[in-house]
Amino acid sequence: MAHAAVMSLHAICCGLPALAVLAAAVSGATSGVTLLAGYVGEIHQFLHGHELWIIATSAALVVTGGWFELSSRRHHNHGFPWLFAFSVLCFFANVTIILVHRAVG
């Protein structure tokens, strides 16, 4: 569940705005782009105001998921932990995006 929560945070913080921008670019409708830009701008400002909390929550979920993964693997070998690996990848993607965005903006 912790892995799913990290991926959900990543989808909301990064995927939703990226999807909105892609949809606006593909649509080619200037009025739709204008409306979408205002909506995405509000989400963007909200996320900026809470990005440290988002990263802290994401880190806590990755650590919790890692602990559960380790506890489970003490008793059973489940193969490579793909979901945990993707969870860690999402966490580092969030951190990288925030650091790059702060450096540029």
N, C-alpha and C positions, 0 to 999 in steps of 0.2 A: 504494500500500500504506500510505503514511503517513496518507492521508486516512481509509482504512478503520480504521486503528488508533485515530485520534482519535475516530471515531464509535463504535467499540467501547468505548473508555474511557467515553465519555459514556453509552452504553447501560447499562454495568455500574454506573457510579456514580450515575446519576440515573434511568435508565429502569427498572432492575430493582426498586429500592425503591418507585418510584411504581407500577409494575405490581402489586407485592405488596400495597400499601395499597389499590389499586383493587379487586383480587381479593377482599380481605378485606371491603371495604365492600359489594361486590356480593353476596357469598355470604350475608351476614346471619347466619352461624353464629358464635355467640360462642366456642365452643371452638376453631374454626378461626382466629378473630381472635386469640385468646390465644396459640395456637401460633405463628402467623405473626408476631405482635408480638415474641416472643422471638427468633425467627430474624432478623427484619429489624433488631432492636436490635443483635444481634451484628455484622451486616454494617455497620450504621451506625457503630458504635464503631470497627471496623476501618478504614473509609474515613476517619473523622475523624483517626485516627492517621497516615494516609498521604496526606492531601489535598494537602499541599505537593508531595510527590513526584508525585502524579497530575497536578497542574497543570503542574509542570516538564516531565514527560514529554509531556504533551499539547502544551505550547508548543513543545517540540523537534520533535515530529512535525508540527505545523502549519508551522514554519519549513522543515523538510526537505521537506514536501509542496509548499510554495510555491516552494522552490528547484527541485525537479523540474518543477513546472508551468512556471516561467519558462524553464528549460532546454529543455523540450519545445516551448514556443511560439516560441522563437527560430528554429526550423526549419519549423514548421507552425502554421497557424491552425486551432485546434480549436473555435472558437466560445467561448461563455461557459463558464468553468470551474465548472460547477454543483457538482461533487463537492468542489472546493476551497472554494467559498463555504459549502457545508454544513459542511465541516470547521471553518472559521473560526467559523461560527455555533455549533457544538457547543462549541468552546473557550470562547467568550465566555459561553455559557450555563453551563458548568461554573464559570467564575470568578464569575459573578453569583450563582449558587446558593450557592457557598461563602461569598462576602462577606455575602449576606443572612442566611445561616444563622448566621454568626459574630456578626452584629449583633443578631440576635434571641435567640440562645441564649447 
